[in-house]
Amino acid sequence: MAFAQDIRAIESSIAHRTAAALRGLFNTLNARRLERRTYRELNALGDRELEDLGLSRSALHAVAREASRAR
């Protein structure tokens, strides 16, 4: 009986670790998708619009990365 409980505990542990790994993967993929979308939207703005926002084109990647992690 104790053996069966140990097996169930191990299976449960593996399931929890797998679920946590998948959640982490999906969170990372969603953050990257948001980063790319933010970059594309900022990159579509003109230089004057970026200047109004206080941004330069060279900072777009960093701003998009920061925005995707701040969500």
Biopython code that builds the backbone (N, CA, C, O; Angstrom):
import numpy as np
from Bio.PDB.StructureBuilder import StructureBuilder

atoms = [
    (1, "MET", "N", (0.812, -1.190, 0.000)),
    (1, "MET", "CA", (0.000, 0.000, 0.000)),
    (1, "MET", "C", (0.860, 1.261, 0.000)),
    (1, "MET", "O", (0.573, 2.219, -0.718)),
    (2, "ALA", "N", (1.909, 1.252, 0.806)),
    (2, "ALA", "CA", (2.799, 2.414, 0.859)),
    (2, "ALA", "C", (3.480, 2.633, -0.481)),
    (2, "ALA", "O", (3.720, 3.770, -0.887)),
    (3, "PHE", "N", (3.790, 1.540, -1.165)),
    (3, "PHE", "CA", (4.431, 1.643, -2.481)),
    (3, "PHE", "C", (3.519, 2.362, -3.461)),
    (3, "PHE", "O", (3.975, 3.217, -4.220)),
    (4, "ALA", "N", (2.233, 2.024, -3.451)),
    (4, "ALA", "CA", (1.265, 2.654, -4.350)),
    (4, "ALA", "C", (1.146, 4.145, -4.048)),
    (4, "ALA", "O", (1.030, 4.959, -4.964)),
    (5, "GLN", "N", (1.174, 4.498, -2.782)),
    (5, "GLN", "CA", (1.100, 5.912, -2.416)),
    (5, "GLN", "C", (2.343, 6.655, -2.880)),
    (5, "GLN", "O", (2.258, 7.795, -3.337)),
    (6, "ASP", "N", (3.509, 6.002, -2.760)),
    (6, "ASP", "CA", (4.746, 6.619, -3.226)),
    (6, "ASP", "C", (4.703, 6.855, -4.734)),
    (6, "ASP", "O", (5.117, 7.908, -5.219)),
    (7, "ILE", "N", (4.200, 5.873, -5.462)),
    (7, "ILE", "CA", (4.096, 6.002, -6.919)),
    (7, "ILE", "C", (3.165, 7.153, -7.274)),
    (7, "ILE", "O", (3.478, 7.949, -8.159)),
    (8, "ARG", "N", (2.025, 7.253, -6.595)),
    (8, "ARG", "CA", (1.079, 8.353, -6.865)),
    (8, "ARG", "C", (1.716, 9.704, -6.541)),
    (8, "ARG", "O", (1.507, 10.677, -7.266)),
    (9, "ALA", "N", (2.482, 9.769, -5.470)),
    (9, "ALA", "CA", (3.145, 11.017, -5.098)),
    (9, "ALA", "C", (4.171, 11.420, -6.149)),
    (9, "ALA", "O", (4.288, 12.597, -6.489)),
    (10, "ILE", "N", (4.911, 10.445, -6.661)),
    (10, "ILE", "CA", (5.898, 10.727, -7.703)),
    (10, "ILE", "C", (5.203, 11.187, -8.979)),
    (10, "ILE", "O", (5.630, 12.158, -9.603)),
    (11, "GLU", "N", (4.137, 10.498, -9.368)),
    (11, "GLU", "CA", (3.395, 10.880, -10.568)),
    (11, "GLU", "C", (2.827, 12.289, -10.420)),
    (11, "GLU", "O", (2.863, 13.080, -11.362)),
    (12, "SER", "N", (2.307, 12.596, -9.246)),
    (12, "SER", "CA", (1.757, 13.922, -8.995)),
    (12, "SER", "C", (2.853, 14.984, -9.071)),
    (12, "SER", "O", (2.644, 16.065, -9.622)),
    (13, "SER", "N", (4.009, 14.670, -8.519)),
    (13, "SER", "CA", (5.139, 15.597, -8.555)),
    (13, "SER", "C", (5.582, 15.867, -9.991)),
    (13, "SER", "O", (5.852, 17.006, -10.371)),
    (14, "ILE", "N", (5.652, 14.803, -10.774)),
    (14, "ILE", "CA", (6.045, 14.954, -12.180)),
    (14, "ILE", "C", (5.009, 15.793, -12.919)),
    (14, "ILE", "O", (5.367, 16.654, -13.723)),
    (15, "ALA", "N", (3.735, 15.550, -12.656)),
    (15, "ALA", "CA", (2.672, 16.316, -13.322)),
    (15, "ALA", "C", (2.758, 17.792, -12.949)),
    (15, "ALA", "O", (2.596, 18.658, -13.809)),
    (16, "HIS", "N", (3.009, 18.085, -11.678)),
    (16, "HIS", "CA", (3.111, 19.480, -11.248)),
    (16, "HIS", "C", (4.318, 20.170, -11.884)),
    (16, "HIS", "O", (4.233, 21.318, -12.319)),
    (17, "ARG", "N", (5.443, 19.452, -11.932)),
    (17, "ARG", "CA", (6.633, 20.057, -12.544)),
    (17, "ARG", "C", (6.434, 20.278, -14.033)),
    (17, "ARG", "O", (6.871, 21.293, -14.576)),
    (18, "THR", "N", (5.776, 19.333, -14.696)),
    (18, "THR", "CA", (5.509, 19.480, -16.130)),
    (18, "THR", "C", (4.571, 20.655, -16.375)),
    (18, "THR", "O", (4.796, 21.459, -17.279)),
    (19, "ALA", "N", (3.524, 20.750, -15.572)),
    (19, "ALA", "CA", (2.578, 21.866, -15.709)),
    (19, "ALA", "C", (3.274, 23.197, -15.470)),
    (19, "ALA", "O", (3.024, 24.165, -16.188)),
    (20, "ALA", "N", (4.143, 23.254, -14.467)),
    (20, "ALA", "CA", (4.868, 24.501, -14.187)),
    (20, "ALA", "C", (5.790, 24.862, -15.340)),
    (20, "ALA", "O", (5.905, 26.032, -15.704)),
    (21, "ALA", "N", (6.445, 23.863, -15.917)),
    (21, "ALA", "CA", (7.330, 24.121, -17.059)),
    (21, "ALA", "C", (6.534, 24.626, -18.253)),
    (21, "ALA", "O", (6.968, 25.548, -18.945)),
    (22, "LEU", "N", (5.378, 24.033, -18.498)),
    (22, "LEU", "CA", (4.541, 24.481, -19.615)),
    (22, "LEU", "C", (4.011, 25.891, -19.391)),
    (22, "LEU", "O", (3.962, 26.693, -20.323)),
    (23, "ARG", "N", (3.613, 26.197, -18.151)),
    (23, "ARG", "CA", (3.174, 27.566, -17.846)),
    (23, "ARG", "C", (4.294, 28.566, -18.097)),
    (23, "ARG", "O", (4.070, 29.639, -18.657)),
    (24, "GLY", "N", (5.492, 28.205, -17.680)),
    (24, "GLY", "CA", (6.636, 29.079, -17.912)),
    (24, "GLY", "C", (6.898, 29.287, -19.392)),
    (24, "GLY", "O", (7.186, 30.401, -19.830)),
    (25, "LEU", "N", (6.798, 28.208, -20.162)),
    (25, "LEU", "CA", (7.004, 28.291, -21.608)),
    (25, "LEU", "C", (5.955, 29.195, -22.245)),
    (25, "LEU", "O", (6.294, 30.071, -23.041)),
    (26, "PHE", "N", (4.688, 28.992, -21.902)),
    (26, "PHE", "CA", (3.620, 29.822, -22.476)),
    (26, "PHE", "C", (3.768, 31.277, -22.060)),
    (26, "PHE", "O", (3.532, 32.173, -22.871)),
    (27, "ASN", "N", (4.150, 31.529, -20.824)),
    (27, "ASN", "CA", (4.360, 32.910, -20.378)),
    (27, "ASN", "C", (5.482, 33.565, -21.162)),
    (27, "ASN", "O", (5.375, 34.728, -21.553)),
    (28, "THR", "N", (6.563, 32.823, -21.395)),
    (28, "THR", "CA", (7.688, 33.357, -22.171)),
    (28, "THR", "C", (7.266, 33.639, -23.607)),
    (28, "THR", "O", (7.598, 34.688, -24.160)),
    (29, "LEU", "N", (6.536, 32.705, -24.210)),
    (29, "LEU", "CA", (6.080, 32.904, -25.593)),
    (29, "LEU", "C", (5.148, 34.105, -25.697)),
    (29, "LEU", "O", (5.246, 34.883, -26.645)),
    (30, "ASN", "N", (4.253, 34.261, -24.739)),
    (30, "ASN", "CA", (3.342, 35.413, -24.758)),
    (30, "ASN", "C", (4.094, 36.724, -24.575)),
    (30, "ASN", "O", (3.766, 37.723, -25.215)),
    (31, "ALA", "N", (5.096, 36.728, -23.709)),
    (31, "ALA", "CA", (5.896, 37.944, -23.511)),
    (31, "ALA", "C", (6.645, 38.300, -24.789)),
    (31, "ALA", "O", (6.712, 39.472, -25.161)),
    (32, "ARG", "N", (7.211, 37.301, -25.467)),
    (32, "ARG", "CA", (7.924, 37.569, -26.726)),
    (32, "ARG", "C", (6.970, 38.084, -27.796)),
    (32, "ARG", "O", (7.321, 38.973, -28.571)),
    (33, "ARG", "N", (5.754, 37.518, -27.839)),
    (33, "ARG", "CA", (4.770, 37.971, -28.823)),
    (33, "ARG", "C", (4.402, 39.426, -28.554)),
    (33, "ARG", "O", (4.304, 40.224, -29.486)),
    (34, "LEU", "N", (4.200, 39.772, -27.289)),
    (34, "LEU", "CA", (3.888, 41.149, -26.927)),
    (34, "LEU", "C", (5.053, 42.078, -27.252)),
    (34, "LEU", "O", (4.844, 43.199, -27.714)),
    (35, "GLU", "N", (6.273, 41.619, -27.014)),
    (35, "GLU", "CA", (7.448, 42.424, -27.322)),
    (35, "GLU", "C", (7.531, 42.718, -28.821)),
    (35, "GLU", "O", (7.763, 43.858, -29.222)),
    (36, "ARG", "N", (7.341, 41.690, -29.642)),
    (36, "ARG", "CA", (7.395, 41.894, -31.104)),
    (36, "ARG", "C", (6.282, 42.826, -31.579)),
    (36, "ARG", "O", (6.502, 43.689, -32.428)),
    (37, "ARG", "N", (5.080, 42.642, -31.017)),
    (37, "ARG", "CA", (3.957, 43.497, -31.413)),
    (37, "ARG", "C", (4.213, 44.942, -31.023)),
    (37, "ARG", "O", (3.967, 45.855, -31.812)),
    (38, "THR", "N", (4.704, 45.153, -29.813)),
    (38, "THR", "CA", (5.005, 46.508, -29.341)),
    (38, "THR", "C", (6.074, 47.148, -30.222)),
    (38, "THR", "O", (5.956, 48.315, -30.595)),
    (39, "TYR", "N", (7.113, 46.390, -30.553)),
    (39, "TYR", "CA", (8.170, 46.922, -31.402)),
    (39, "TYR", "C", (7.612, 47.314, -32.772)),
    (39, "TYR", "O", (7.911, 48.393, -33.283)),
    (40, "ARG", "N", (6.800, 46.431, -33.362)),
    (40, "ARG", "CA", (6.236, 46.737, -34.688)),
    (40, "ARG", "C", (5.386, 48.005, -34.648)),
    (40, "ARG", "O", (5.464, 48.843, -35.547)),
    (41, "GLU", "N", (4.576, 48.138, -33.599)),
    (41, "GLU", "CA", (3.715, 49.317, -33.496)),
    (41, "GLU", "C", (4.534, 50.587, -33.302)),
    (41, "GLU", "O", (4.238, 51.614, -33.912)),
    (42, "LEU", "N", (5.559, 50.526, -32.462)),
    (42, "LEU", "CA", (6.410, 51.702, -32.263)),
    (42, "LEU", "C", (7.207, 52.019, -33.523)),
    (42, "LEU", "O", (7.387, 53.185, -33.876)),
    (43, "ASN", "N", (7.676, 50.988, -34.191)),
    (43, "ASN", "CA", (8.483, 51.179, -35.394)),
    (43, "ASN", "C", (7.657, 51.786, -36.532)),
    (43, "ASN", "O", (8.203, 52.432, -37.427)),
    (44, "ALA", "N", (6.348, 51.575, -36.491)),
    (44, "ALA", "CA", (5.477, 52.132, -37.532)),
    (44, "ALA", "C", (5.277, 53.638, -37.363)),
    (44, "ALA", "O", (4.848, 54.316, -38.297)),
    (45, "LEU", "N", (5.586, 54.158, -36.181)),
    (45, "LEU", "CA", (5.443, 55.600, -35.948)),
    (45, "LEU", "C", (6.548, 56.360, -36.661)),
    (45, "LEU", "O", (7.636, 55.834, -36.896)),
    (46, "GLY", "N", (6.254, 57.585, -36.995)),
    (46, "GLY", "CA", (7.251, 58.441, -37.611)),
    (46, "GLY", "C", (8.219, 59.000, -36.574)),
    (46, "GLY", "O", (7.970, 58.924, -35.370)),
    (47, "ASP", "N", (9.318, 59.559, -37.052)),
    (47, "ASP", "CA", (10.320, 60.111, -36.149)),
    (47, "ASP", "C", (9.748, 61.229, -35.268)),
    (47, "ASP", "O", (10.096, 61.341, -34.093)),
    (48, "ARG", "N", (8.889, 62.035, -35.834)),
    (48, "ARG", "CA", (8.299, 63.135, -35.068)),
    (48, "ARG", "C", (7.394, 62.593, -33.956)),
    (48, "ARG", "O", (7.402, 63.110, -32.839)),
    (49, "GLU", "N", (6.620, 61.560, -34.263)),
    (49, "GLU", "CA", (5.751, 60.962, -33.245)),
    (49, "GLU", "C", (6.578, 60.309, -32.128)),
    (49, "GLU", "O", (6.245, 60.405, -30.947)),
    (50, "LEU", "N", (7.645, 59.655, -32.530)),
    (50, "LEU", "CA", (8.523, 59.047, -31.518)),
    (50, "LEU", "C", (9.145, 60.125, -30.639)),
    (50, "LEU", "O", (9.254, 59.966, -29.423)),
    (51, "GLU", "N", (9.548, 61.217, -31.267)),
    (51, "GLU", "CA", (10.133, 62.325, -30.506)),
    (51, "GLU", "C", (9.119, 62.896, -29.516)),
    (51, "GLU", "O", (9.478, 63.249, -28.393)),
    (52, "ASP", "N", (7.838, 62.988, -29.935)),
    (52, "ASP", "CA", (6.784, 63.455, -29.037)),
    (52, "ASP", "C", (6.641, 62.548, -27.817)),
    (52, "ASP", "O", (6.298, 63.005, -26.727)),
    (53, "LEU", "N", (6.907, 61.263, -28.015)),
    (53, "LEU", "CA", (6.829, 60.292, -26.917)),
    (53, "LEU", "C", (8.117, 60.230, -26.098)),
    (53, "LEU", "O", (8.192, 59.537, -25.083)),
    (54, "GLY", "N", (9.123, 60.966, -26.557)),
    (54, "GLY", "CA", (10.405, 60.963, -25.861)),
    (54, "GLY", "C", (11.243, 59.738, -26.168)),
    (54, "GLY", "O", (12.064, 59.316, -25.354)),
    (55, "LEU", "N", (11.030, 59.164, -27.357)),
    (55, "LEU", "CA", (11.755, 57.951, -27.753)),
    (55, "LEU", "C", (12.591, 58.209, -28.996)),
    (55, "LEU", "O", (12.267, 59.061, -29.823)),
    (56, "SER", "N", (13.662, 57.460, -29.104)),
    (56, "SER", "CA", (14.426, 57.454, -30.347)),
    (56, "SER", "C", (14.309, 56.057, -30.935)),
    (56, "SER", "O", (14.020, 55.095, -30.224)),
    (57, "ARG", "N", (14.534, 55.955, -32.226)),
    (57, "ARG", "CA", (14.416, 54.669, -32.900)),
    (57, "ARG", "C", (15.370, 53.627, -32.320)),
    (57, "ARG", "O", (15.059, 52.436, -32.299)),
    (58, "SER", "N", (16.522, 54.076, -31.855)),
    (58, "SER", "CA", (17.501, 53.133, -31.315)),
    (58, "SER", "C", (17.051, 52.523, -29.984)),
    (58, "SER", "O", (17.605, 51.512, -29.553)),
    (59, "ALA", "N", (16.065, 53.121, -29.338)),
    (59, "ALA", "CA", (15.596, 52.626, -28.045)),
    (59, "ALA", "C", (14.369, 51.723, -28.158)),
    (59, "ALA", "O", (13.876, 51.221, -27.148)),
    (60, "LEU", "N", (13.876, 51.515, -29.375)),
    (60, "LEU", "CA", (12.617, 50.791, -29.527)),
    (60, "LEU", "C", (12.680, 49.358, -29.002)),
    (60, "LEU", "O", (11.750, 48.900, -28.338)),
    (61, "HIS", "N", (13.768, 48.651, -29.293)),
    (61, "HIS", "CA", (13.872, 47.262, -28.812)),
    (61, "HIS", "C", (13.839, 47.211, -27.286)),
    (61, "HIS", "O", (13.148, 46.376, -26.704)),
    (62, "ALA", "N", (14.581, 48.098, -26.650)),
    (62, "ALA", "CA", (14.623, 48.107, -25.187)),
    (62, "ALA", "C", (13.268, 48.483, -24.602)),
    (62, "ALA", "O", (12.845, 47.895, -23.606)),
    (63, "VAL", "N", (12.591, 49.435, -25.192)),
    (63, "VAL", "CA", (11.277, 49.857, -24.704)),
    (63, "VAL", "C", (10.267, 48.724, -24.878)),
    (63, "VAL", "O", (9.464, 48.466, -23.981)),
    (64, "ALA", "N", (10.302, 48.052, -26.017)),
    (64, "ALA", "CA", (9.380, 46.941, -26.265)),
    (64, "ALA", "C", (9.649, 45.801, -25.290)),
    (64, "ALA", "O", (8.710, 45.191, -24.780)),
    (65, "ARG", "N", (10.910, 45.508, -25.028)),
    (65, "ARG", "CA", (11.264, 44.431, -24.101)),
    (65, "ARG", "C", (10.776, 44.765, -22.694)),
    (65, "ARG", "O", (10.207, 43.919, -22.004)),
    (66, "GLU", "N", (11.005, 46.000, -22.282)),
    (66, "GLU", "CA", (10.578, 46.429, -20.948)),
    (66, "GLU", "C", (9.059, 46.392, -20.817)),
    (66, "GLU", "O", (8.531, 45.976, -19.786)),
    (67, "ALA", "N", (8.365, 46.825, -21.855)),
    (67, "ALA", "CA", (6.903, 46.830, -21.830)),
    (67, "ALA", "C", (6.340, 45.411, -21.742)),
    (67, "ALA", "O", (5.328, 45.184, -21.079)),
    (68, "SER", "N", (6.990, 44.465, -22.403)),
    (68, "SER", "CA", (6.482, 43.087, -22.380)),
    (68, "SER", "C", (6.716, 42.437, -21.025)),
    (68, "SER", "O", (5.984, 41.520, -20.651)),
    (69, "ARG", "N", (7.698, 42.881, -20.297)),
    (69, "ARG", "CA", (7.990, 42.282, -18.989)),
    (69, "ARG", "C", (7.229, 42.976, -17.864)),
    (69, "ARG", "O", (7.112, 42.433, -16.766)),
    (70, "ALA", "N", (6.715, 44.167, -18.130)),
    (70, "ALA", "CA", (6.009, 44.940, -17.095)),
    (70, "ALA", "C", (4.535, 44.555, -17.006)),
    (70, "ALA", "O", (3.829, 45.022, -16.113)),
    (71, "ARG", "N", (4.081, 43.737, -17.891)),
    (71, "ARG", "CA", (2.651, 43.406, -17.928)),
    (71, "ARG", "C", (2.238, 42.688, -16.733)),
    (71, "ARG", "O", (1.067, 42.333, -16.600)),
]
sb = StructureBuilder()
sb.init_structure("model")
sb.init_model(0)
sb.init_chain("A")
sb.init_seg("    ")
for serial, (resi, resn, name, xyz) in enumerate(atoms, 1):
    if name == "N":
        sb.init_residue(resn, " ", resi, " ")
    sb.init_atom(name, np.array(xyz, "f"), 0.0, 1.0, " ", f" {name:<3s}", serial, name[0])
structure = sb.get_structure()
